[in-house]
Amino acid sequence: MKPPAPDYRSLLRSLFDAAVAAAQPALCLPAHLPPPPKGRTIVIGAGKATAAMARALEDNWSGPLEGLVVTRYGYEVQCQRIEIAQAAHPVPDMAGLLATQRIQELVKGLTADDLVIALMSGGGSSLLVAPAQGLTLQDKQAVNAALLACGATISEMNCVRRHLSAIKGGRLSAACSPAQLCTLLISDVPGDSPMDIASGPTVADSTTCADALEIVNRYQIALPQAMRELLQSGAGETIKPGDVRLQNSTVHIITAPQMALQAAAQVASAAGFTPYILGDSLEGESRDVAKVLGGIARQVLLHGQPFKTPCVLLSGGETTVTLRGQGRGGRNVEFLLALALALGGAAGVYALAGDTDGVDGAEEIAGAILTPDTIQRAWALGMNPRSYLDNNDAHRFFQALGDSVVTGPTLTNVNDFRAIVMG
């Protein structure tokens, strides 16, 4: 008897869920906790995963504990000893500014006997906001919005953010000195560079004001005069490697995109599909990455190269969307819509792309699912797929088809997840 056809939608969702589960703080944080100090233990942090990280820390720490972390609205997890503040993402707000000021106060006057545990994850760049001297919150909001819309990579965006901040780029680490500092990171950035996770508030920064200014000029971002002068003068320079104030600092990446992809690969294997991890740090315009991966998928289908079916192509990283239309954006759904067009309805190809934090762009939607008849179903509803792509409106496209993936807050963040399944 012929075995039943796989339920591709369920398989795709199980791959995504496995990736998210592998990055949960309760699973990956306890092994990295430092020994208790002689003095106080202060917990600080910022990011979409930091409330869950704080809870995992509390559950595994028996000594005295106090502190404050700031997370995205809706990502709060109840803690007993660590206060959880909530603020806006991806564009900062006053709540983030006030929470950041309180964090700065918490680390004042510490001694070498004290310990600061810094919890950082993706989203921290917006949630931990302290404009450099002479700048305002409104200045930071404007440049953040411009960076998000211009197509800059996450590394480029965070380089600019670090040099316009009073807390990023190692400045928070310097403020903690001479206390011991242990930074625990959940990576959401290609390459897992600590200085790019939440814009590196507790780690040294090797980039310069000149680098930030070059990025601003390349993307033709209009800066307020005070910001431009800060970069041109070098007054926004960050803490550099070798700074004596970092000598009592350690940094640990507790989970990263590769670990999530490996978890998904195990699920694929168990379902009878050979998994291939194409990379955990793919970057570029979403629609361009889609053309490349679509080309690989077609080669697999037509020629059995470089892989044979049944297989799953897995990848992570962070693509970008240069907003030119009036749509709602979303790099994962834009990738999927471009992939659908690149595949042209190829039989036997299913895909899911989603952000592991549950938010693709500014939408409370993680991503979407693509099926071989996605384009056909769209035309049947009178929807022109190319027009939706040109308008950067893929969220509306997949919602109309009933193919959005909605998870709610996942309480972690290891960046984008993509799976292409071929039976």
VOTORDREN-472169 format. One record per residue (C-alpha): x, y, z. Coordinates in steps of 0.5 Angstrom, whole numbers. Layout:
% VOTORDREN-472169
<r xx="X" yy="Y" zz="Z"/>
...
% end
This chain:
% VOTORDREN-472169
<r xx="0" yy="0" zz="0"/>
<r xx="3" yy="7" zz="-2"/>
<r xx="4" yy="11" zz="4"/>
<r xx="0" yy="17" zz="6"/>
<r xx="2" yy="24" zz="3"/>
<r xx="6" yy="28" zz="8"/>
<r xx="2" yy="34" zz="11"/>
<r xx="7" yy="39" zz="9"/>
<r xx="4" yy="45" zz="13"/>
<r xx="4" yy="41" zz="19"/>
<r xx="11" yy="39" zz="18"/>
<r xx="13" yy="46" zz="16"/>
<r xx="10" yy="49" zz="23"/>
<r xx="14" yy="43" zz="27"/>
<r xx="20" yy="45" zz="24"/>
<r xx="19" yy="52" zz="26"/>
<r xx="17" yy="50" zz="33"/>
<r xx="23" yy="46" zz="34"/>
<r xx="27" yy="52" zz="32"/>
<r xx="24" yy="56" zz="37"/>
<r xx="24" yy="51" zz="43"/>
<r xx="31" yy="50" zz="42"/>
<r xx="32" yy="57" zz="44"/>
<r xx="28" yy="58" zz="50"/>
<r xx="32" yy="61" zz="56"/>
<r xx="30" yy="56" zz="61"/>
<r xx="34" yy="51" zz="57"/>
<r xx="40" yy="54" zz="55"/>
<r xx="41" yy="60" zz="60"/>
<r xx="43" yy="56" zz="67"/>
<r xx="49" yy="52" zz="64"/>
<r xx="52" yy="59" zz="63"/>
<r xx="51" yy="63" zz="70"/>
<r xx="57" yy="65" zz="74"/>
<r xx="58" yy="63" zz="81"/>
<r xx="55" yy="68" zz="86"/>
<r xx="60" yy="74" zz="89"/>
<r xx="62" yy="76" zz="95"/>
<r xx="57" yy="83" zz="94"/>
<r xx="51" yy="84" zz="91"/>
<r xx="48" yy="81" zz="85"/>
<r xx="45" yy="86" zz="80"/>
<r xx="41" yy="84" zz="74"/>
<r xx="40" yy="88" zz="68"/>
<r xx="38" yy="87" zz="61"/>
<r xx="34" yy="89" zz="54"/>
<r xx="31" yy="85" zz="49"/>
<r xx="25" yy="81" zz="47"/>
<r xx="28" yy="75" zz="50"/>
<r xx="30" yy="78" zz="57"/>
<r xx="24" yy="77" zz="61"/>
<r xx="24" yy="70" zz="60"/>
<r xx="32" yy="70" zz="61"/>
<r xx="31" yy="73" zz="68"/>
<r xx="26" yy="68" zz="70"/>
<r xx="31" yy="63" zz="68"/>
<r xx="36" yy="66" zz="72"/>
<r xx="31" yy="67" zz="78"/>
<r xx="29" yy="60" zz="78"/>
<r xx="37" yy="58" zz="78"/>
<r xx="40" yy="63" zz="83"/>
<r xx="39" yy="61" zz="90"/>
<r xx="43" yy="68" zz="93"/>
<r xx="40" yy="75" zz="93"/>
<r xx="38" yy="78" zz="87"/>
<r xx="36" yy="85" zz="84"/>
<r xx="35" yy="88" zz="78"/>
<r xx="31" yy="91" zz="72"/>
<r xx="31" yy="89" zz="65"/>
<r xx="27" yy="92" zz="59"/>
<r xx="23" yy="88" zz="54"/>
<r xx="18" yy="89" zz="48"/>
<r xx="11" yy="90" zz="50"/>
<r xx="7" yy="84" zz="51"/>
<r xx="13" yy="80" zz="52"/>
<r xx="13" yy="80" zz="60"/>
<r xx="14" yy="74" zz="64"/>
<r xx="13" yy="74" zz="71"/>
<r xx="19" yy="75" zz="76"/>
<r xx="19" yy="75" zz="83"/>
<r xx="26" yy="79" zz="84"/>
<r xx="28" yy="82" zz="78"/>
<r xx="23" yy="88" zz="75"/>
<r xx="21" yy="87" zz="68"/>
<r xx="19" yy="94" zz="64"/>
<r xx="16" yy="94" zz="57"/>
<r xx="18" yy="99" zz="52"/>
<r xx="17" yy="100" zz="44"/>
<r xx="20" yy="96" zz="39"/>
<r xx="23" yy="97" zz="33"/>
<r xx="22" yy="104" zz="34"/>
<r xx="24" yy="107" zz="41"/>
<r xx="19" yy="110" zz="46"/>
<r xx="19" yy="114" zz="52"/>
<r xx="18" yy="108" zz="57"/>
<r xx="25" yy="105" zz="54"/>
<r xx="28" yy="112" zz="55"/>
<r xx="26" yy="112" zz="63"/>
<r xx="27" yy="104" zz="64"/>
<r xx="34" yy="105" zz="61"/>
<r xx="36" yy="111" zz="66"/>
<r xx="34" yy="107" zz="71"/>
<r xx="38" yy="101" zz="69"/>
<r xx="44" yy="106" zz="69"/>
<r xx="42" yy="108" zz="76"/>
<r xx="43" yy="101" zz="78"/>
<r xx="50" yy="100" zz="76"/>
<r xx="53" yy="106" zz="79"/>
<r xx="57" yy="106" zz="85"/>
<r xx="59" yy="98" zz="85"/>
<r xx="65" yy="95" zz="88"/>
<r xx="70" yy="90" zz="85"/>
<r xx="66" yy="85" zz="90"/>
<r xx="59" yy="86" zz="86"/>
<r xx="57" yy="82" zz="80"/>
<r xx="53" yy="85" zz="74"/>
<r xx="49" yy="80" zz="70"/>
<r xx="47" yy="83" zz="63"/>
<r xx="42" yy="79" zz="59"/>
<r xx="42" yy="82" zz="52"/>
<r xx="38" yy="79" zz="46"/>
<r xx="35" yy="82" zz="39"/>
<r xx="31" yy="88" zz="40"/>
<r xx="35" yy="91" zz="45"/>
<r xx="38" yy="96" zz="40"/>
<r xx="31" yy="100" zz="41"/>
<r xx="29" yy="98" zz="48"/>
<r xx="35" yy="100" zz="51"/>
<r xx="35" yy="108" zz="49"/>
<r xx="40" yy="113" zz="52"/>
<r xx="41" yy="119" zz="47"/>
<r xx="48" yy="121" zz="47"/>
<r xx="49" yy="128" zz="50"/>
<r xx="46" yy="134" zz="45"/>
<r xx="41" yy="129" zz="42"/>
<r xx="34" yy="127" zz="44"/>
<r xx="29" yy="121" zz="44"/>
<r xx="26" yy="124" zz="38"/>
<r xx="32" yy="124" zz="34"/>
<r xx="33" yy="117" zz="36"/>
<r xx="26" yy="115" zz="33"/>
<r xx="27" yy="119" zz="27"/>
<r xx="34" yy="116" zz="25"/>
<r xx="31" yy="109" zz="27"/>
<r xx="26" yy="109" zz="23"/>
<r xx="30" yy="111" zz="17"/>
<r xx="35" yy="106" zz="18"/>
<r xx="29" yy="101" zz="18"/>
<r xx="27" yy="103" zz="11"/>
<r xx="33" yy="104" zz="8"/>
<r xx="35" yy="97" zz="7"/>
<r xx="41" yy="97" zz="11"/>
<r xx="44" yy="91" zz="14"/>
<r xx="43" yy="89" zz="22"/>
<r xx="51" yy="90" zz="23"/>
<r xx="50" yy="97" zz="19"/>
<r xx="44" yy="99" zz="23"/>
<r xx="47" yy="98" zz="30"/>
<r xx="54" yy="101" zz="28"/>
<r xx="50" yy="108" zz="27"/>
<r xx="46" yy="106" zz="33"/>
<r xx="52" yy="105" zz="38"/>
<r xx="55" yy="112" zz="36"/>
<r xx="49" yy="116" zz="37"/>
<r xx="48" yy="113" zz="44"/>
<r xx="50" yy="114" zz="51"/>
<r xx="50" yy="107" zz="53"/>
<r xx="51" yy="102" zz="47"/>
<r xx="58" yy="100" zz="44"/>
<r xx="61" yy="98" zz="51"/>
<r xx="59" yy="104" zz="55"/>
<r xx="54" yy="100" zz="60"/>
<r xx="60" yy="96" zz="61"/>
<r xx="64" yy="102" zz="63"/>
<r xx="59" yy="104" zz="68"/>
<r xx="59" yy="98" zz="71"/>
<r xx="66" yy="98" zz="73"/>
<r xx="70" yy="96" zz="77"/>
<r xx="64" yy="90" zz="79"/>
<r xx="65" yy="83" zz="75"/>
<r xx="61" yy="83" zz="69"/>
<r xx="58" yy="77" zz="66"/>
<r xx="54" yy="78" zz="59"/>
<r xx="49" yy="73" zz="57"/>
<r xx="47" yy="73" zz="50"/>
<r xx="42" yy="70" zz="45"/>
<r xx="44" yy="72" zz="38"/>
<r xx="40" yy="74" zz="33"/>
<r xx="45" yy="77" zz="28"/>
<r xx="49" yy="74" zz="22"/>
<r xx="56" yy="72" zz="25"/>
<r xx="54" yy="72" zz="32"/>
<r xx="58" yy="78" zz="33"/>
<r xx="57" yy="80" zz="41"/>
<r xx="58" yy="88" zz="39"/>
<r xx="52" yy="87" zz="34"/>
<r xx="47" yy="84" zz="39"/>
<r xx="43" yy="89" zz="42"/>
<r xx="48" yy="94" zz="39"/>
<r xx="53" yy="91" zz="44"/>
<r xx="52" yy="96" zz="51"/>
<r xx="57" yy="91" zz="55"/>
<r xx="62" yy="89" zz="50"/>
<r xx="68" yy="93" zz="46"/>
<r xx="66" yy="96" zz="39"/>
<r xx="72" yy="96" zz="34"/>
<r xx="68" yy="100" zz="29"/>
<r xx="68" yy="108" zz="29"/>
<r xx="65" yy="114" zz="28"/>
<r xx="67" yy="115" zz="21"/>
<r xx="64" yy="108" zz="20"/>
<r xx="58" yy="110" zz="22"/>
<r xx="58" yy="117" zz="18"/>
<r xx="60" yy="113" zz="12"/>
<r xx="54" yy="108" zz="13"/>
<r xx="49" yy="114" zz="14"/>
<r xx="52" yy="118" zz="7"/>
<r xx="52" yy="111" zz="3"/>
<r xx="44" yy="110" zz="5"/>
<r xx="43" yy="118" zz="4"/>
<r xx="40" yy="118" zz="11"/>
<r xx="38" yy="125" zz="13"/>
<r xx="41" yy="126" zz="20"/>
<r xx="39" yy="132" zz="25"/>
<r xx="45" yy="137" zz="25"/>
<r xx="47" yy="135" zz="32"/>
<r xx="48" yy="128" zz="30"/>
<r xx="52" yy="129" zz="24"/>
<r xx="57" yy="134" zz="28"/>
<r xx="57" yy="128" zz="34"/>
<r xx="60" yy="123" zz="28"/>
<r xx="64" yy="128" zz="25"/>
<r xx="68" yy="130" zz="31"/>
<r xx="69" yy="123" zz="34"/>
<r xx="65" yy="125" zz="40"/>
<r xx="61" yy="119" zz="39"/>
<r xx="66" yy="114" zz="40"/>
<r xx="65" yy="108" zz="43"/>
<r xx="69" yy="103" zz="48"/>
<r xx="75" yy="100" zz="44"/>
<r xx="78" yy="93" zz="45"/>
<r xx="83" yy="93" zz="51"/>
<r xx="80" yy="99" zz="55"/>
<r xx="82" yy="97" zz="62"/>
<r xx="74" yy="98" zz="65"/>
<r xx="73" yy="92" zz="61"/>
<r xx="78" yy="87" zz="65"/>
<r xx="73" yy="84" zz="69"/>
<r xx="68" yy="83" zz="64"/>
<r xx="66" yy="76" zz="61"/>
<r xx="61" yy="75" zz="55"/>
<r xx="58" yy="68" zz="53"/>
<r xx="53" yy="67" zz="47"/>
<r xx="48" yy="62" zz="50"/>
<r xx="44" yy="60" zz="44"/>
<r xx="44" yy="62" zz="37"/>
<r xx="41" yy="61" zz="30"/>
<r xx="45" yy="55" zz="28"/>
<r xx="43" yy="51" zz="34"/>
<r xx="36" yy="53" zz="32"/>
<r xx="37" yy="50" zz="25"/>
<r xx="40" yy="44" zz="28"/>
<r xx="34" yy="43" zz="32"/>
<r xx="29" yy="43" zz="26"/>
<r xx="34" yy="39" zz="22"/>
<r xx="33" yy="33" zz="27"/>
<r xx="25" yy="34" zz="26"/>
<r xx="26" yy="34" zz="19"/>
<r xx="30" yy="27" zz="19"/>
<r xx="25" yy="24" zz="24"/>
<r xx="20" yy="26" zz="19"/>
<r xx="24" yy="22" zz="13"/>
<r xx="27" yy="28" zz="10"/>
<r xx="34" yy="29" zz="9"/>
<r xx="36" yy="36" zz="12"/>
<r xx="41" yy="41" zz="9"/>
<r xx="43" yy="47" zz="13"/>
<r xx="45" yy="52" zz="7"/>
<r xx="47" yy="58" zz="13"/>
<r xx="45" yy="61" zz="19"/>
<r xx="47" yy="68" zz="17"/>
<r xx="44" yy="69" zz="10"/>
<r xx="44" yy="77" zz="8"/>
<r xx="41" yy="81" zz="3"/>
<r xx="35" yy="84" zz="0"/>
<r xx="29" yy="79" zz="2"/>
<r xx="27" yy="78" zz="-6"/>
<r xx="34" yy="77" zz="-8"/>
<r xx="35" yy="72" zz="-3"/>
<r xx="29" yy="69" zz="-5"/>
<r xx="31" yy="68" zz="-12"/>
<r xx="38" yy="65" zz="-10"/>
<r xx="34" yy="60" zz="-6"/>
<r xx="29" yy="59" zz="-11"/>
<r xx="34" yy="57" zz="-16"/>
<r xx="37" yy="52" zz="-12"/>
<r xx="30" yy="49" zz="-11"/>
<r xx="29" yy="48" zz="-18"/>
<r xx="36" yy="45" zz="-19"/>
<r xx="34" yy="40" zz="-14"/>
<r xx="27" yy="38" zz="-17"/>
<r xx="30" yy="38" zz="-24"/>
<r xx="36" yy="35" zz="-24"/>
<r xx="37" yy="32" zz="-17"/>
<r xx="43" yy="37" zz="-16"/>
<r xx="46" yy="39" zz="-11"/>
<r xx="41" yy="35" zz="-7"/>
<r xx="36" yy="29" zz="-8"/>
<r xx="29" yy="29" zz="-6"/>
<r xx="26" yy="28" zz="-1"/>
<r xx="29" yy="34" zz="3"/>
<r xx="29" yy="40" zz="7"/>
<r xx="33" yy="46" zz="6"/>
<r xx="34" yy="50" zz="12"/>
<r xx="37" yy="57" zz="13"/>
<r xx="37" yy="63" zz="18"/>
<r xx="40" yy="70" zz="18"/>
<r xx="37" yy="77" zz="17"/>
<r xx="35" yy="79" zz="10"/>
<r xx="33" yy="86" zz="9"/>
<r xx="27" yy="90" zz="5"/>
<r xx="28" yy="97" zz="2"/>
<r xx="21" yy="100" zz="3"/>
<r xx="19" yy="103" zz="-4"/>
<r xx="11" yy="102" zz="-4"/>
<r xx="6" yy="103" zz="1"/>
<r xx="5" yy="96" zz="4"/>
<r xx="7" yy="94" zz="11"/>
<r xx="13" yy="91" zz="10"/>
<r xx="16" yy="84" zz="13"/>
<r xx="22" yy="81" zz="11"/>
<r xx="20" yy="74" zz="12"/>
<r xx="13" yy="75" zz="8"/>
<r xx="17" yy="79" zz="3"/>
<r xx="22" yy="73" zz="2"/>
<r xx="16" yy="68" zz="1"/>
<r xx="12" yy="72" zz="-4"/>
<r xx="19" yy="73" zz="-8"/>
<r xx="20" yy="66" zz="-7"/>
<r xx="13" yy="64" zz="-10"/>
<r xx="14" yy="68" zz="-16"/>
<r xx="21" yy="65" zz="-17"/>
<r xx="18" yy="58" zz="-17"/>
<r xx="12" yy="59" zz="-21"/>
<r xx="8" yy="54" zz="-18"/>
<r xx="13" yy="49" zz="-18"/>
<r xx="10" yy="42" zz="-16"/>
<r xx="12" yy="39" zz="-9"/>
<r xx="15" yy="45" zz="-6"/>
<r xx="13" yy="48" zz="0"/>
<r xx="16" yy="53" zz="5"/>
<r xx="16" yy="57" zz="11"/>
<r xx="19" yy="63" zz="13"/>
<r xx="18" yy="67" zz="20"/>
<r xx="22" yy="71" zz="25"/>
<r xx="23" yy="67" zz="31"/>
<r xx="21" yy="72" zz="36"/>
<r xx="14" yy="72" zz="33"/>
<r xx="14" yy="79" zz="30"/>
<r xx="16" yy="80" zz="22"/>
<r xx="18" yy="87" zz="22"/>
<r xx="13" yy="91" zz="26"/>
<r xx="7" yy="86" zz="25"/>
<r xx="4" yy="81" zz="30"/>
<r xx="5" yy="76" zz="25"/>
<r xx="11" yy="71" zz="25"/>
<r xx="11" yy="70" zz="18"/>
<r xx="7" yy="65" zz="13"/>
<r xx="7" yy="59" zz="9"/>
<r xx="8" yy="58" zz="2"/>
<r xx="5" yy="52" zz="-2"/>
<r xx="5" yy="50" zz="-10"/>
<r xx="-2" yy="53" zz="-11"/>
<r xx="0" yy="60" zz="-7"/>
<r xx="0" yy="64" zz="-14"/>
<r xx="-6" yy="60" zz="-17"/>
<r xx="-10" yy="62" zz="-11"/>
<r xx="-8" yy="69" zz="-11"/>
<r xx="-10" yy="70" zz="-18"/>
<r xx="-17" yy="66" zz="-16"/>
<r xx="-18" yy="72" zz="-11"/>
<r xx="-17" yy="77" zz="-16"/>
<r xx="-10" yy="79" zz="-13"/>
<r xx="-4" yy="80" zz="-17"/>
<r xx="2" yy="77" zz="-13"/>
<r xx="7" yy="82" zz="-17"/>
<r xx="3" yy="88" zz="-15"/>
<r xx="4" yy="86" zz="-8"/>
<r xx="11" yy="85" zz="-8"/>
<r xx="12" yy="91" zz="-11"/>
<r xx="8" yy="95" zz="-6"/>
<r xx="12" yy="91" zz="0"/>
<r xx="5" yy="89" zz="2"/>
<r xx="6" yy="81" zz="3"/>
<r xx="3" yy="81" zz="10"/>
<r xx="-3" yy="83" zz="7"/>
<r xx="-2" yy="78" zz="1"/>
<r xx="-1" yy="72" zz="6"/>
<r xx="-7" yy="74" zz="10"/>
<r xx="-12" yy="74" zz="5"/>
<r xx="-10" yy="67" zz="3"/>
<r xx="-10" yy="65" zz="10"/>
<r xx="-3" yy="63" zz="10"/>
<r xx="0" yy="67" zz="16"/>
<r xx="4" yy="64" zz="21"/>
<r xx="2" yy="67" zz="28"/>
<r xx="5" yy="65" zz="34"/>
<r xx="4" yy="71" zz="39"/>
<r xx="11" yy="72" zz="44"/>
<r xx="15" yy="67" zz="43"/>
<r xx="20" yy="70" zz="49"/>
<r xx="26" yy="68" zz="45"/>
<r xx="30" yy="71" zz="39"/>
<r xx="35" yy="68" zz="34"/>
<r xx="33" yy="71" zz="28"/>
<r xx="30" yy="69" zz="22"/>
<r xx="28" yy="62" zz="20"/>
<r xx="27" yy="59" zz="13"/>
<r xx="25" yy="52" zz="11"/>
<r xx="24" yy="50" zz="4"/>
<r xx="21" yy="42" zz="4"/>
<r xx="21" yy="38" zz="-3"/>
<r xx="18" yy="31" zz="-3"/>
% end
